[in-house]
Amino acid sequence: MTPASATRRPIVPLFLLLTFGWAWLLWGYWVVAMPPGGLVISPAFIVTALLGGFAPSLAALAVTYRQAGRRGLATLLQPLRDGRFAPSIYAMALLLVPAVALLSALLQSVLVGPLKWADPALLLMALLWPLMAALGEEIGWRGLLLPRLAARLGLLPAALVIGLIWGVWHLPADFVGLKGYGDWFWLAFLVNGPYVLTAHSIIMTWLWKRTGGSLLAAVLYHFSVTASAILAPTAGAEGPSGLAAAAIGATLLWLIAIALIVSRRRDFEQRRPEMTFQH
């Protein structure tokens, strides 16, 4: 098969099919098997949760190898080590979300109620799980999908589309993790899924652009998102207070995303050559 004919393969639909199929198959088991009333952590749950979380990156590797072989894989993974050296941008990628989480906690303590701090026993999980989540997803979302959608739609529309896809992809996992919300589940899912992840997607897309397409910036940012979700104090329990607490943090991130769109408009409008490159 010639390279030209390989490029014409519908790689994005295949990537999405594998990403959703693999994750939803593993997570879907727990939609049925998890006991009523809330999340119960078990070794089997942790293993399947992690394996499902690897779906975007595994799917990206699989479809890239199918399309372009080892050379395609090398190109796909190259942004993990290459990119524009921008210390301030990498620092922002790692520290922005923890700073927002602390500000959110302060506002929650005033608007919602007393803060509840994370269990210190979660410290090890807060180091390992976020790293695996970041590497397990970002090769797919920002490595394969973002350059292709940006070439077709433009950078900001691509960021919005990926944010929505990313949020919907979490549905089975969120259904299990947010079961305790009961009748409030769908609002909780929208806030903790598509709403906040689309804001994250806009910010990550800007970081990706400012670092010349670096996946390292995306991995650092994703690491900080998951670590903050585990460790950050929160005022909300499941129900209306939990929904209000989550909405405060998500809205702060949207304010940052909107500020970037307005103040850095040219970054989102300008289309760089690497955005049109097909892995």
C-alpha positions as CSV (number, residue, x, y, z in Angstrom):
1,M,0.0,0.0,0.0
2,T,1.4,3.4,-0.9
3,P,1.7,6.2,1.7
4,A,-0.8,8.3,-0.2
5,S,-3.5,5.6,0.0
6,A,-2.7,5.0,3.7
7,T,-3.2,8.7,4.5
8,R,-6.7,8.5,3.0
9,R,-7.8,5.9,5.5
10,P,-10.4,7.3,8.0
11,I,-8.0,7.3,10.9
12,V,-10.0,9.6,13.1
13,P,-13.2,7.6,13.1
14,L,-11.2,4.4,13.7
15,F,-9.3,6.1,16.6
16,L,-12.6,7.2,18.2
17,L,-14.2,3.8,17.7
18,L,-11.3,2.0,19.4
19,T,-11.0,4.7,22.2
20,F,-14.7,4.5,23.1
21,G,-15.0,0.8,22.5
22,W,-12.1,-0.4,24.7
23,A,-12.8,2.0,27.6
24,W,-16.6,1.6,27.6
25,L,-16.2,-2.2,27.5
26,L,-14.1,-2.2,30.6
27,W,-15.8,0.6,32.5
28,G,-19.3,-0.6,31.4
29,Y,-18.9,-3.7,33.5
30,W,-18.8,-1.6,36.6
31,V,-21.9,0.3,35.6
32,V,-23.7,-3.0,36.3
33,A,-21.5,-4.6,38.9
34,M,-20.8,-1.7,41.2
35,P,-23.0,-2.0,44.4
36,P,-25.8,0.5,44.7
37,G,-25.2,3.7,46.7
38,G,-21.7,4.7,45.6
39,L,-18.1,3.8,44.6
40,V,-16.4,0.8,46.2
41,I,-12.7,0.5,45.5
42,S,-11.3,-3.0,44.8
43,P,-8.1,-4.2,43.1
44,A,-10.2,-5.4,40.1
45,F,-11.8,-2.0,39.8
46,I,-8.5,-0.2,39.9
47,V,-7.0,-2.5,37.2
48,T,-10.0,-2.1,34.9
49,A,-10.2,1.7,35.5
50,L,-6.5,2.1,34.6
51,L,-6.7,-0.2,31.5
52,G,-9.8,1.7,30.3
53,G,-8.0,5.0,30.8
54,F,-5.2,3.9,28.5
55,A,-7.6,3.7,25.6
56,P,-6.9,7.0,23.8
57,S,-3.1,6.4,23.7
58,L,-3.4,2.7,22.9
59,A,-5.9,3.5,20.1
60,A,-3.6,6.2,18.7
61,L,-0.6,3.8,18.7
62,A,-2.7,1.1,17.0
63,V,-4.2,3.1,14.2
64,T,-0.9,5.0,13.6
65,Y,0.9,1.7,13.3
66,R,-1.8,0.3,11.0
67,Q,-1.5,3.4,8.8
68,A,2.2,4.2,8.8
69,G,4.1,1.4,10.6
70,R,7.1,2.1,12.8
71,R,7.9,5.4,11.1
72,G,4.4,6.6,11.9
73,L,4.8,5.6,15.6
74,A,8.1,7.5,15.8
75,T,6.4,10.6,14.3
76,L,3.5,10.3,16.7
77,L,5.7,10.0,19.8
78,Q,8.3,12.6,18.7
79,P,6.4,15.5,20.3
80,L,6.9,13.9,23.7
81,R,10.6,14.9,23.5
82,D,10.5,17.7,21.0
83,G,8.9,21.2,21.1
84,R,9.7,24.8,21.7
85,F,11.7,25.3,25.0
86,A,9.4,27.6,27.0
87,P,10.0,27.3,30.8
88,S,7.2,29.7,31.7
89,I,4.7,27.7,29.6
90,Y,5.8,24.4,31.1
91,A,5.5,25.9,34.6
92,M,2.0,27.1,33.7
93,A,1.1,23.6,32.5
94,L,2.1,22.1,35.8
95,L,1.0,24.8,38.3
96,L,-2.1,26.5,36.8
97,V,-4.6,23.8,37.8
98,P,-3.3,23.4,41.4
99,A,-3.5,27.2,41.8
100,V,-7.1,27.2,40.5
101,A,-7.9,24.3,42.8
102,L,-6.7,26.3,45.9
103,L,-8.6,29.4,44.8
104,S,-11.7,27.2,44.2
105,A,-11.3,25.7,47.7
106,L,-11.2,29.2,49.2
107,L,-14.4,30.2,47.4
108,Q,-16.1,27.0,48.3
109,S,-15.3,27.5,52.0
110,V,-17.1,30.9,51.8
111,L,-20.0,29.9,49.4
112,V,-20.6,26.2,50.1
113,G,-19.3,25.2,53.5
114,P,-16.3,23.8,55.5
115,L,-13.6,22.2,53.5
116,K,-12.9,18.5,53.6
117,W,-9.2,17.5,53.1
118,A,-8.0,14.5,51.1
119,D,-7.0,11.4,53.0
120,P,-3.2,11.4,53.3
121,A,-3.3,7.7,52.3
122,L,-4.1,9.0,48.8
123,L,-0.7,10.6,48.3
124,L,0.9,7.6,46.5
125,M,-2.2,7.3,44.3
126,A,-1.9,11.1,43.6
127,L,1.6,10.5,42.2
128,L,1.1,7.3,40.2
129,W,-2.5,7.5,38.9
130,P,-2.1,11.0,37.4
131,L,1.0,10.0,35.5
132,M,-0.6,6.9,34.0
133,A,-3.8,8.9,33.2
134,A,-1.8,11.6,31.4
135,L,0.4,9.2,29.4
136,G,-2.6,6.9,28.8
137,E,-4.7,9.7,27.2
138,E,-2.5,12.5,25.8
139,I,-0.9,10.5,23.0
140,G,-4.4,10.1,21.7
141,W,-6.2,13.4,22.5
142,R,-3.4,15.9,21.8
143,G,-1.0,13.7,19.9
144,L,-3.2,12.2,17.2
145,L,-6.6,14.0,17.4
146,L,-5.7,17.6,17.9
147,P,-3.4,18.1,14.9
148,R,-5.8,16.4,12.6
149,L,-8.9,18.3,13.8
150,A,-7.0,21.6,13.9
151,A,-6.0,21.1,10.2
152,R,-9.7,20.6,9.3
153,L,-11.6,22.9,11.6
154,G,-9.1,25.4,13.0
155,L,-7.5,25.4,16.4
156,L,-10.3,26.8,18.6
157,P,-13.1,24.6,17.1
158,A,-10.8,21.6,17.4
159,A,-10.3,22.4,21.1
160,L,-14.0,22.6,21.6
161,V,-14.8,19.4,19.8
162,I,-12.1,17.5,21.6
163,G,-13.3,18.8,25.0
164,L,-16.8,17.5,24.3
165,I,-15.5,14.2,23.0
166,W,-13.3,13.9,26.0
167,G,-16.1,14.6,28.4
168,V,-18.6,12.2,26.8
169,W,-15.8,9.5,26.8
170,H,-15.8,9.7,30.6
171,L,-19.5,8.8,30.9
172,P,-19.3,5.2,32.1
173,A,-16.5,6.1,34.6
174,D,-18.4,9.1,35.8
175,F,-21.6,7.1,36.1
176,V,-19.7,4.8,38.5
177,G,-17.8,7.5,40.3
178,L,-20.8,9.8,40.7
179,K,-23.5,7.3,41.5
180,G,-23.9,8.8,44.9
181,Y,-25.4,11.9,43.3
182,G,-28.6,10.0,42.5
183,D,-31.1,12.3,40.8
184,W,-28.4,14.9,40.5
185,F,-26.2,12.6,38.4
186,W,-26.7,14.1,35.0
187,L,-26.0,17.7,36.2
188,A,-22.9,16.4,38.1
189,F,-21.7,14.5,35.0
190,L,-22.1,17.6,32.7
191,V,-20.2,19.8,35.2
192,N,-17.4,17.2,35.9
193,G,-17.3,16.0,32.3
194,P,-18.0,18.1,29.2
195,Y,-18.2,21.4,31.0
196,V,-14.9,21.4,32.8
197,L,-13.0,19.2,30.3
198,T,-13.8,21.6,27.4
199,A,-12.3,24.4,29.4
200,H,-9.2,22.2,30.0
201,S,-9.1,21.4,26.3
202,I,-9.0,25.1,25.4
203,I,-6.2,25.8,27.8
204,M,-4.2,22.7,26.8
205,T,-4.6,23.5,23.1
206,W,-3.1,26.9,23.8
207,L,-0.2,25.3,25.7
208,W,0.3,22.9,22.8
209,K,0.4,25.7,20.3
210,R,2.8,27.9,22.4
211,T,5.2,25.0,22.8
212,G,5.2,24.1,19.1
213,G,3.0,21.0,19.5
214,S,4.8,19.6,22.5
215,L,3.0,16.6,24.2
216,L,5.1,17.1,27.3
217,A,3.2,20.3,28.1
218,A,-0.1,18.3,27.7
219,V,1.2,15.5,29.9
220,L,2.2,17.9,32.6
221,Y,-1.1,19.7,32.5
222,H,-3.1,16.4,32.5
223,F,-1.0,15.2,35.4
224,S,-1.8,18.3,37.4
225,V,-5.5,18.0,36.6
226,T,-5.8,14.4,38.0
227,A,-3.5,15.0,40.9
228,S,-5.5,18.1,41.9
229,A,-8.8,16.1,41.6
230,I,-7.4,13.6,44.1
231,L,-5.7,15.9,46.6
232,A,-7.5,19.3,46.5
233,P,-9.8,20.1,49.4
234,T,-13.5,20.4,48.6
235,A,-16.5,21.7,50.5
236,G,-19.0,19.6,48.7
237,A,-20.5,16.2,49.4
238,E,-22.6,14.4,46.9
239,G,-25.7,16.2,46.0
240,P,-26.3,20.0,45.6
241,S,-23.3,21.0,47.6
242,G,-21.0,18.8,45.6
243,L,-22.4,20.1,42.4
244,A,-21.9,23.7,43.6
245,A,-18.3,23.0,44.6
246,A,-17.5,21.4,41.2
247,A,-19.2,24.2,39.4
248,I,-17.0,26.8,41.1
249,G,-13.8,25.2,40.0
250,A,-15.0,24.5,36.5
251,T,-16.2,28.1,36.1
252,L,-12.8,29.5,37.2
253,L,-11.2,27.4,34.5
254,W,-13.7,28.7,31.9
255,L,-12.8,32.2,32.9
256,I,-9.1,31.4,32.2
257,A,-10.0,29.7,28.9
258,I,-12.1,32.7,27.8
259,A,-9.3,35.1,28.9
260,L,-6.8,33.2,26.7
261,I,-9.2,33.2,23.7
262,V,-9.6,37.0,24.0
263,S,-6.1,38.0,24.9
264,R,-4.3,35.5,22.8
265,R,-6.7,35.5,19.8
266,R,-3.9,35.4,17.3
267,D,-2.6,32.1,18.8
268,F,-5.9,30.5,18.1
269,E,-6.4,32.0,14.7
270,Q,-2.9,31.4,13.2
271,R,-2.5,28.0,11.6
272,R,1.1,26.7,11.8
273,P,2.4,24.2,9.3
274,E,2.7,21.4,11.9
275,M,-1.0,21.5,12.5
276,T,-1.6,20.3,9.0
277,F,0.9,17.4,9.2
278,Q,-0.7,14.0,9.2
279,H,0.9,11.5,11.4
